[in-house]
Amino acid sequence: MTRLLHLFHANQPTLLKTGSYYLIHIVVAACVAYAVTRNFWASLTLSLLEPTVQAVAYFFHEKAWNRAQTRKSHPPALAAAQ
């Protein structure tokens, strides 16, 4: 449990951003799915499934971008020596 708390605190801004994106995505996906299917239950299922997968992908996408930015601003010592 301590490890999960540490993970949450270390990634809190990204997790909060992911959460807000998730909520907006659910609303948009529900509206689009309902407009296409005219079926409340189908739109609810689609709007919960697809954004959930997207939210997980988004979290790792953000982590990869942050890592790339860190590498770009701090070049490896080996490259600096040449």
C-alpha positions in Angstrom: 0.0 0.0 0.0 2.9 2.4 0.8 4.3 1.8 -2.7 0.9 2.7 -4.3 0.7 5.9 -2.2 4.3 6.8 -3.2 3.4 6.2 -6.8 0.3 8.3 -6.5 2.2 11.2 -4.9 5.0 11.0 -7.4 2.6 11.1 -10.3 -0.2 13.3 -8.8 -0.3 16.0 -11.5 -0.4 13.5 -14.3 -3.0 11.4 -12.5 -5.3 14.4 -11.8 -4.9 15.5 -15.4 -5.7 12.0 -16.6 -8.8 11.9 -14.3 -10.2 15.1 -15.6 -9.6 14.0 -19.2 -11.3 10.7 -18.5 -14.5 12.4 -17.2 -14.7 14.7 -20.2 -14.0 11.8 -22.6 -16.8 9.8 -21.0 -19.4 12.6 -21.5 -18.3 13.2 -25.1 -18.2 9.4 -25.9 -21.7 8.9 -24.4 -23.1 11.7 -26.5 -21.5 10.4 -29.7 -22.5 6.8 -29.0 -26.1 7.8 -28.2 -26.3 9.9 -31.3 -25.1 6.9 -33.4 -27.0 4.0 -31.7 -30.0 5.8 -30.1 -29.6 3.1 -27.4 -28.9 4.3 -23.8 -27.3 1.1 -22.6 -25.1 0.7 -25.6 -24.0 4.3 -25.4 -23.3 3.9 -21.7 -21.3 0.7 -22.2 -19.2 2.2 -25.1 -18.7 5.5 -23.2 -17.2 3.6 -20.2 -15.2 1.1 -22.0 -13.3 3.1 -24.6 -12.4 6.1 -22.4 -11.1 3.8 -19.7 -8.7 2.2 -22.1 -7.8 5.7 -23.4 -7.1 7.0 -19.9 -4.6 4.2 -19.2 -2.9 4.8 -22.5 -2.9 8.6 -21.9 -1.2 8.2 -18.5 1.7 6.2 -20.1 1.8 8.6 -23.1 2.3 11.5 -20.6 5.0 9.6 -18.8 6.8 8.9 -22.0 6.6 12.6 -23.1 7.9 13.7 -19.7 10.8 11.3 -19.9 11.6 12.5 -23.4 11.6 16.1 -22.2 13.9 15.3 -19.3 16.3 13.5 -21.6 16.3 16.4 -24.0 17.1 18.9 -21.3 19.8 16.7 -19.7 21.9 15.0 -22.4 23.9 12.0 -21.3 27.4 12.6 -20.0 28.9 10.5 -22.7 27.5 12.7 -25.5 28.7 15.8 -23.7 32.2 14.5 -23.5 32.6 14.1 -27.3 
